[in-house]
């Protein structure tokens, strides 16, 4: 058997990073110079809004005793898991919502797509 077959050559040719640089006579530099710059203060404001929103959400969660239902749901899921009983629908929904919201916040922070 050959060390590289036709499919390997195909993969190498199609997924190798393209290193061809075409001279454009300074067009790219002109376009980049004319793009608006993102001000550092705007980035700071976005981060501040994110941190404030998270802090307010946590405070509302604590004040409204939301942690109790989360704790009860997690305890219910783990105790049912240990006793090989199906977890209740409500406890699974609470955990899935918690995980979903956490993932959304992390994704927004990663993409910086705030506002």
N, C-alpha and C positions, 0 to 999 in steps of 0.2 A: 504494500500500500504506500502510495506517495505521501510525503510529509505534508504537502499542501495540495489540495485538490482544487477544482474549479470554483467550488462554493467558497472556500477560504480566500481565494483570489478576489472573488466578487465582494466578499465582506471587507477585505482590506481596501479595495479600490473605492467602495462606496461609503465607508464609515471613517476613512482616514481624514484628518483635519486638512482642509484646503489651505494651502500656503501661497496661493497665487495672489499677488498684490498688483492691482492695475493702477497705473499712474493716472490721476484725474486732474492734474494741473492746478491743485490747490482748492478744488471745489469742496471737498469734505471739510477742510479747515474753515472755509467761508461759511458753510452751513452751520458748523459747530459754534463758530463765533457769534452767529445771529440767534442761536437758541437762547431762550430765557434761562437765567441761572436760578437754581433753587436756593433761596436765602437760608442761611443756617438758622435764622430765627424762626422761619416757617417749620423747619424740621424739629426744632425745640418745642414749638407750640403743638405740633402733632404728637410728639412723645408725651408732653404734659397732659394733653387731652386723654390719651390712652391711659396714663397712670391715674388720672383723676377718675375716669370712668370705672376702672378696675377697683379703685379704693371705695368709691361710692357703692358699687355693686356688692363688694364684700361687706360693707357696713350695713346695707339693707338686708343682706343675707343673714348677718348675725342678729340684727335688731328684730327681724321678723321670725326668728327662731327656725330659719330654714335648715340650719345645721342639724337640728334634731331629726327632721324627716330624712335627711341624707344619712345620718348616723344609724337611724332605725332601719332604713332600707339596706344599707351595707351590712349591718348585723344580720338582718333577715336573709339576705343573699348568702352570706358566708355560713350561717347556721343551717340553712336549707341545703347548701352544698355539702356540708359535713354529714348531714343526715340523709343525703341522697333523695331529697324531696325537691320537686320542681319549685323554683322561686316564684313568688307572686308577680303578677303582671305589673303592678304599680311600682314595686321596688326596682324592677328591671328598667322601667321607663325613666324613673328618677336618675338612676345611674347613667343611662344612655344620654339623657339630656345634659347631665353634668359633664360627661366626657365630650359631647358634641360642642357645648359652649366653650370648654377649655381648648379644644382643637381649633375652633373658629378664632378665638382670641390669639392663639399662637400663630395661626396662618396670617391674620391681619398684621401682626407685629412683624412677621417674616417678610411679607410683601410690602409693608409700609403703605398700604392702600387705605389710609385713614382719611376720611372726609372727601 
